[in-house]
Amino acid sequence: MYNYNPLQARYDLLNRQKQELDSQMAMLQGQMNQQAPINQTFQITSPQQTAPQQFDFNGKVANGIEEAKKVSCNSLPVIIMDANEPKFYMRNLDGSFKTYTFQEFHEPEVIENTNTNAEIESLKSTVKDLQDSVAIIVNELTNKTQQKPLKEPQKNSNNKQGGNQK
């Protein structure tokens, strides 16, 4: 005896519909890949021309600023190099026009150490001799002050403290 389940029948129907839709979608996607795309001017292009183009640099060359101002930019900002001066110009899509100059970059010069090890050792010994000389002078000065006691001011017995003396 077969038990009829309405929920199972509905599930089977939806599953078949899903499979049909999946196969139709796969077929349509396959057709779209084979179909020639339409470019920006609404013309059908061949599949060989559909490779994505990367515009790394949209540049032109002009002879002076007047010629550079006449250059138009349709879909991308344009850089115009001046053939006569170290300048370049940039025209944006909004119509703004800017001027820039090229400036040469110079690496800082590296000054090589010209002192040799012998010169460094010579300087070290000179500094050591000077330190020794200063130490000798300081010792002599401290010995002289220790040998002689400081003189105390002597009281003069003739000086009397007090009032007026005549």
Contacts in CASP RR format, 6 or more apart in sequence:
PFRMAT RR
TARGET T0000
AUTHOR 0000-0000-0000
METHOD contacts of the structure
MODEL  1
MYNYNPLQARYDLLNRQKQELDSQMAMLQGQMNQQAPINQTFQITSPQQT
APQQFDFNGKVANGIEEAKKVSCNSLPVIIMDANEPKFYMRNLDGSFKTY
TFQEFHEPEVIENTNTNAEIESLKSTVKDLQDSVAIIVNELTNKTQQKPL
KEPQKNSNNKQGGNQK
34 47 0 8 1.000
36 44 0 8 1.000
36 45 0 8 1.000
36 46 0 8 1.000
36 47 0 8 1.000
36 50 0 8 1.000
37 44 0 8 1.000
37 45 0 8 1.000
37 50 0 8 1.000
38 44 0 8 1.000
38 45 0 8 1.000
39 45 0 8 1.000
39 49 0 8 1.000
40 75 0 8 1.000
55 76 0 8 1.000
57 79 0 8 1.000
58 73 0 8 1.000
58 76 0 8 1.000
58 77 0 8 1.000
58 78 0 8 1.000
58 79 0 8 1.000
59 78 0 8 1.000
59 79 0 8 1.000
59 80 0 8 1.000
59 81 0 8 1.000
60 71 0 8 1.000
60 78 0 8 1.000
60 79 0 8 1.000
60 80 0 8 1.000
60 81 0 8 1.000
61 80 0 8 1.000
61 81 0 8 1.000
61 82 0 8 1.000
61 83 0 8 1.000
62 68 0 8 1.000
62 70 0 8 1.000
62 71 0 8 1.000
62 80 0 8 1.000
62 81 0 8 1.000
62 82 0 8 1.000
62 83 0 8 1.000
62 89 0 8 1.000
63 82 0 8 1.000
63 83 0 8 1.000
63 84 0 8 1.000
64 82 0 8 1.000
64 83 0 8 1.000
64 84 0 8 1.000
64 85 0 8 1.000
65 82 0 8 1.000
65 87 0 8 1.000
65 89 0 8 1.000
65 99 0 8 1.000
68 80 0 8 1.000
68 82 0 8 1.000
68 89 0 8 1.000
68 91 0 8 1.000
68 97 0 8 1.000
69 89 0 8 1.000
69 97 0 8 1.000
71 78 0 8 1.000
71 80 0 8 1.000
71 91 0 8 1.000
72 78 0 8 1.000
72 91 0 8 1.000
73 91 0 8 1.000
73 92 0 8 1.000
73 93 0 8 1.000
73 95 0 8 1.000
76 93 0 8 1.000
77 90 0 8 1.000
77 91 0 8 1.000
77 92 0 8 1.000
77 93 0 8 1.000
78 90 0 8 1.000
78 91 0 8 1.000
79 88 0 8 1.000
79 89 0 8 1.000
79 90 0 8 1.000
80 88 0 8 1.000
80 89 0 8 1.000
80 90 0 8 1.000
80 91 0 8 1.000
81 88 0 8 1.000
82 88 0 8 1.000
82 89 0 8 1.000
86 101 0 8 1.000
86 102 0 8 1.000
86 103 0 8 1.000
87 99 0 8 1.000
87 100 0 8 1.000
87 101 0 8 1.000
87 102 0 8 1.000
88 99 0 8 1.000
88 100 0 8 1.000
88 102 0 8 1.000
89 97 0 8 1.000
89 98 0 8 1.000
89 99 0 8 1.000
89 100 0 8 1.000
90 97 0 8 1.000
90 98 0 8 1.000
90 100 0 8 1.000
91 97 0 8 1.000
92 98 0 8 1.000
END
